[in-house]
Each structure stands twice: as C-alpha cells, then as structure tokens.
Amino acid sequence: MQINSPNGNDKNISSYHIHHYDTVSTTMDIARQLSRDNCPNNTIVIAKKQDKGRGRMQRQWQSEHGGLYMTWIIRPQLNVQYCFAYVFSAALSIVKTLKGLYNIDAQVKWPNDVLVQSHKIAGILTETQFENDQFKYVNIGMGININNQPDTEVVHAISVRDINQKSVDMELFRTILCNTLLDHFSNIHVHDILDAWKANNCTIGNNVKIVMPDNTVEGKAIDINDDGSLMIRKEDRTIVPVIYGDCVLR
C-alpha cells in the first residue's frame, strides 16, 4: 500500500490524500475502516483490482485490472437529506472528465449510473454514518471501466478502451477526475447540481421500471425533486416520488 498527495503539477496539491492498493476486497471496506479511524476529509482509496467489488443491491461489480476502483471519504457539513447531492456530483464529474479528455458523450442515469450509448461505463455506491441529522462521513465508491474488458454478459457495459479502440492513460484520467471531484465536492450547491444533472440525464422523459426491495413502480419519469427523488407518472396518471431503487429504462 502506498500513500501520497497529488503530484507537484497538480493545482490541488495536498488537498486530498490517496491510499493506493494493488488488490483489496473492496475499496469501500478499506474506506469504512479509515473513516472510523478518523482519517481526514478528502481521503481516497484506490485499488487496481477488487476481489469482491459490488454495486447497488449487493450486485457483483466485475473489478479486473484496467478499471478505476476508488472510494472518496467526505466529512460534509450538509444535512443528511442532501446525501444524493454527492452521488449526483460524482456522476457529473465522471461525465465531465470523459467529455474533456476523450470527447465521449456520457449521460447520468438515476440514481447512480453513467451511461454511454445506453451502456454502463461507471457505477457509484454510497455508505454513510451520521448522528443527529449530521453526517460523520459519506463514502462515495466509484467503479469506472477504463482499459478493462467489462463482462457484457452480466450487464450492458462498455469501457473507454472499447469506445476509443485503444488503451488510454489511466494516471491522467485519475488525476483529472480527482481534481474535478474535489472541486465539485468542495462547492456543493444543491440546486446547481440538480440543474446540471437534469441537463445531462437520460432518465427524465423515458418510461422506467423502479425495482425496490419490497415494491416495483412503473411509469414515465417526469422530473427530479429537490431531495433527489425521481417523480414517476404511473399508467393511472397518479404521480409518485421514488427515493431509492434500481432503475430500468424501458
């Protein structure tokens, strides 16, 4: 394991600290322990490979060499109801980095995916701990398909290498993404984030199926609420907010 801050050419030098690993169970596991051990704000865990990578609903996330697997530890001052803002910011940071470096047009899908050509290129997972409606920490886990070959039989996935037809500089991508994440996480303005998310999403306006542990909602996604919930117009014309679930575009 190696620990370092950004290199000397980085405008955000010493603004975050990275813990590098070759192989871990998951970066979320390492980040959870670091968080409980009172690590500083903006601590990042990065691994070249995860043995037990997972996504939402405890699904397996294939985490072979060539992908970027990281968890960012934040100690925010916001009320817990705005946890979604960090997820949306992370997704938008990935979209911005893909566009800026490779001219890849990616879109965000509610609640936590980044898609290119309807294929998943990145997923985001969160874990939080709070007291009295205030966060102790928010851990944002990200898995991004860069130079790896995603398992398309498990999920409709794609990588940067698939799109560019060649491998790319992983270190450059990581540096630009971390700088973008730091900027976004340091300037959380909920309404600005919602506006940016709406401008870059592929969910609103589409028919969707939201799968929850004890319920399923189907209808047309019509908007996002100020709390990050997705507004669904059902077939009977009733409108219901959904705060959590797995979203399938129909």
C-alpha positions, 0 to 999 in steps of 0.5 A: 500500500502506498500513500501520497498527495497529488503530484507537484503539477497538480493545482490541488496539491495536498488537498486530498490524500490517496491510499493506493492498493494493488488488490483489496476486497473492496475499496469501500471496506478499506474506506469504512475502516479509515473513516472510523479511524478518523482519517481526514476529509478528502481521503481516497482509496484506490485499488487496481483490482477488487476481489469482491467489488459490488454495486447497488443491491449487493450486485457483483461489480466485475473489478479486473485490472484496467478499471478505476476502483476508488472510494472518496471519504467526505466529512460534509457539513450538509444535512443528511437529506442532501446525501444524493447531492454527492452521488449526483456530483460524482456522476457529473464529474465522471461525465465531465472528465470523459467529455474533456479528455476523450470527447465521449458523450456520457449521460447520468442515469438515476440514481447512480449510473453513467451511461454511454450509448445506453451502456454502463461505463461507471457505477457509484455506491454510497455508505454513510454514518451520521448522528443527529441529522449530521453526517460523520462521513459519506463514502462515495465508491466509484467503479469506472471501466477504463482499459478493462474488458467489462463482462457484457454478459452480466450487464450492458457495459462498455469501457473507454478502451472499447469506445476509443479502440485503444488503451488510454492513460489511466494516471491522467484520467485519475488525476483529472477526475480527482481534481474535478471531484474535489472541486465539485465536492468542495462547492456543493450547491444543491440546486446547481447540481440538480440543474446540471444533472437534469441537463445531462440525464437520460432518465427524465422523459423515458418510461422506467421500471423502479425495482425496490426491495419490497415494491416495483413502480412503473411509469414515465419519469417526469422530473427530479425533486429537490431531495433527489427523488425521481417523480414517476407518472404511473399508467393511472396518471397518479404521480409518485416520488421514488427515493431509492431503487434500481432503475430500468429504462424501458 
